[in-house]
Amino acid sequence: MSDWLEHTVQVEVEHSVDRIWSMWSNLEMMPKWMKWINSVTISPENPELSSWELGSSGFTFTWRSRILKQVKNQIIQWESIDGLPNRGAVRFYSRPQGTVVKLTVAYDIPGIIGEVMDGLFLGRIVESTLQADLERFRQYADRDFNQTSVE
Protein backbone atom coordinates (compact mmCIF):
# COMPACT_ATOMS: atom_id res chain seq x y z
CA MET A 1 0.00 0.00 0.00
CA SER A 2 1.23 3.47 -0.83
CA ASP A 3 0.07 7.06 -0.86
CA TRP A 4 0.60 9.69 -3.48
CA LEU A 5 1.65 13.09 -2.14
CA GLU A 6 0.84 16.04 -4.41
CA HIS A 7 2.05 19.63 -4.49
CA THR A 8 1.04 22.55 -6.71
CA VAL A 9 2.93 25.82 -7.06
CA GLN A 10 2.77 28.66 -9.56
CA VAL A 11 4.56 31.79 -10.69
CA GLU A 12 3.79 34.61 -13.09
CA VAL A 13 6.51 35.37 -15.62
CA GLU A 14 6.56 38.63 -17.58
CA HIS A 15 7.06 37.01 -20.98
CA SER A 16 4.76 35.65 -23.67
CA VAL A 17 3.35 32.15 -23.41
CA ASP A 18 5.16 31.27 -26.68
CA ARG A 19 8.54 32.17 -25.19
CA ILE A 20 7.84 30.46 -21.84
CA TRP A 21 6.53 27.34 -23.58
CA SER A 22 9.62 27.06 -25.77
CA MET A 23 11.89 27.30 -22.72
CA TRP A 24 9.95 24.86 -20.53
CA SER A 25 9.28 22.29 -23.24
CA ASN A 26 13.04 21.86 -23.72
CA LEU A 27 13.20 19.34 -20.85
CA GLU A 28 16.97 18.92 -21.00
CA MET A 29 17.32 22.55 -19.78
CA MET A 30 15.43 21.91 -16.53
CA PRO A 31 18.57 21.42 -14.38
CA LYS A 32 19.25 25.13 -14.99
CA TRP A 33 16.34 26.08 -12.74
CA MET A 34 15.24 22.94 -10.87
CA LYS A 35 17.48 22.52 -7.83
CA TRP A 36 17.14 18.76 -7.34
CA ILE A 37 17.24 17.76 -11.03
CA ASN A 38 20.77 16.77 -12.03
CA SER A 39 20.02 15.72 -15.60
CA VAL A 40 17.30 15.04 -18.15
CA THR A 41 18.00 13.07 -21.31
CA ILE A 42 15.46 12.76 -24.11
CA SER A 43 15.35 9.37 -25.82
CA PRO A 44 16.69 9.66 -29.38
CA GLU A 45 14.26 6.91 -30.48
CA ASN A 46 11.15 8.44 -28.92
CA PRO A 47 10.99 12.14 -27.90
CA GLU A 48 8.07 11.38 -25.56
CA LEU A 49 10.40 9.33 -23.32
CA SER A 50 13.06 10.83 -21.08
CA SER A 51 15.49 9.70 -18.38
CA TRP A 52 15.79 11.77 -15.21
CA GLU A 53 18.24 11.96 -12.32
CA LEU A 54 17.38 13.73 -9.07
CA GLY A 55 19.91 14.31 -6.34
CA SER A 56 19.63 15.78 -2.85
CA SER A 57 21.59 15.40 0.38
CA GLY A 58 23.76 12.62 -1.02
CA PHE A 59 20.82 10.60 -2.38
CA THR A 60 20.30 9.98 -6.08
CA PHE A 61 17.07 8.81 -7.66
CA THR A 62 16.48 7.95 -11.29
CA TRP A 63 13.41 7.28 -13.40
CA ARG A 64 12.12 7.27 -16.92
CA SER A 65 9.07 9.32 -17.84
CA ARG A 66 6.58 9.37 -20.66
CA ILE A 67 4.74 12.46 -21.82
CA LEU A 68 1.03 11.66 -21.64
CA LYS A 69 -0.29 14.92 -23.02
CA GLN A 70 1.38 17.87 -24.66
CA VAL A 71 -0.57 20.80 -26.06
CA LYS A 72 1.58 23.69 -27.24
CA ASN A 73 1.36 26.76 -24.98
CA GLN A 74 -1.03 24.94 -22.62
CA ILE A 75 0.17 21.76 -20.90
CA ILE A 76 2.86 19.11 -20.55
CA GLN A 77 1.65 16.12 -18.53
CA TRP A 78 3.85 13.15 -17.61
CA GLU A 79 4.16 9.99 -15.57
CA SER A 80 7.12 7.84 -14.65
CA ILE A 81 7.30 4.44 -16.29
CA ASP A 82 10.02 3.04 -14.04
CA GLY A 83 12.24 4.12 -11.16
CA LEU A 84 11.00 6.81 -8.76
CA PRO A 85 7.17 6.81 -9.01
CA ASN A 86 5.97 10.30 -9.96
CA ARG A 87 3.54 12.14 -12.21
CA GLY A 88 2.43 15.66 -12.81
CA ALA A 89 1.76 18.49 -15.19
CA VAL A 90 2.94 21.97 -15.96
CA ARG A 91 0.27 24.31 -17.29
CA PHE A 92 0.65 27.66 -19.00
CA TYR A 93 -1.90 30.48 -18.83
CA SER A 94 -1.46 33.51 -21.04
CA ARG A 95 -2.07 36.83 -19.28
CA PRO A 96 -1.94 40.41 -20.60
CA GLN A 97 1.36 41.03 -18.78
CA GLY A 98 2.93 37.58 -19.19
CA THR A 99 2.33 33.93 -18.43
CA VAL A 100 1.30 32.00 -15.34
CA VAL A 101 3.23 28.74 -14.98
CA LYS A 102 1.45 26.23 -12.71
CA LEU A 103 3.36 23.09 -11.74
CA THR A 104 1.77 20.05 -10.08
CA VAL A 105 4.01 17.18 -8.97
CA ALA A 106 2.89 13.96 -7.27
CA TYR A 107 5.13 11.19 -5.97
CA ASP A 108 4.54 7.83 -4.36
CA ILE A 109 5.78 7.00 -0.87
CA PRO A 110 4.86 3.75 0.89
CA GLY A 111 1.89 3.95 3.31
CA ILE A 112 2.38 5.33 6.78
CA ILE A 113 5.92 6.50 6.00
CA GLY A 114 4.49 8.97 3.49
CA GLU A 115 1.87 10.26 5.91
CA VAL A 116 4.39 10.77 8.71
CA MET A 117 7.06 12.31 6.49
CA ASP A 118 4.57 14.57 4.71
CA GLY A 119 3.05 15.70 8.00
CA LEU A 120 6.40 16.39 9.61
CA PHE A 121 8.57 17.97 6.96
CA LEU A 122 8.71 16.37 3.54
CA GLY A 123 5.69 18.14 2.10
CA ARG A 124 6.88 21.58 3.21
CA ILE A 125 10.39 20.93 1.90
CA VAL A 126 9.17 19.69 -1.48
CA GLU A 127 6.66 22.51 -1.89
CA SER A 128 9.12 25.25 -0.91
CA THR A 129 11.75 23.75 -3.23
CA LEU A 130 9.29 23.62 -6.14
CA GLN A 131 8.26 27.23 -5.51
CA ALA A 132 11.93 28.26 -5.41
CA ASP A 133 12.45 26.33 -8.67
CA LEU A 134 9.71 28.38 -10.33
CA GLU A 135 11.27 31.60 -9.02
CA ARG A 136 14.61 30.46 -10.51
CA PHE A 137 12.77 29.77 -13.77
CA ARG A 138 11.41 33.34 -13.77
CA GLN A 139 14.96 34.68 -13.27
CA TYR A 140 16.29 32.33 -15.96
CA ALA A 141 13.61 33.55 -18.40
CA ASP A 142 14.47 37.18 -17.62
CA ARG A 143 18.21 36.57 -18.13
CA ASP A 144 17.56 34.65 -21.37
CA PHE A 145 15.29 37.44 -22.64
CA ASN A 146 17.84 40.13 -21.81
CA GLN A 147 20.66 38.18 -23.49
CA THR A 148 18.69 37.50 -26.67
CA SER A 149 17.31 41.04 -26.91
CA VAL A 150 20.87 42.48 -26.75
CA GLU A 151 22.22 40.18 -29.47
C-alpha positions, 0 to 999 in steps of 0.5 A: 500500500502506498500514498501519493503526495501532491504539491502545486505551485505557480509563478507569473513570468513577464514574458509571452506564453510562446517564449515560456513554452519554448523554454519549458518544453526543452526538458533537458534545460530543466537542471538550470532552474530545478534545484534537485534535477541533475540531468534530463536526457530525451530518448533519441528513439522516442521524444516522448520518453526521457530519463531523469536523475534527481539528487539531494543530500547525497541521495540519487534517484532515477526514473524514466518518464513518458509524456502523456499529453502535450498541447503547445502553450497549454500543458505538458503532462507526464508519468514515470514508467520506471524508477521513482514513481511520480507524475504531474503536469505543468500548465501555461496560462497567457495573461496580458502582462505575461504567463502563469506557470502552474506546476503540479508534482505527485510522488509515491511513498509507501503507506504510513511512511508517506503520511508521517514524512509529509506531515512532519517535513517532507511536504513543506520541503518539497513545496518550498523547493518547487516554488523556489524552482519556479522563481529560478525559472522566472529569473532564468527567463528574464536573463535569457530574454535580456541576453537574446534582446541584446544580441 
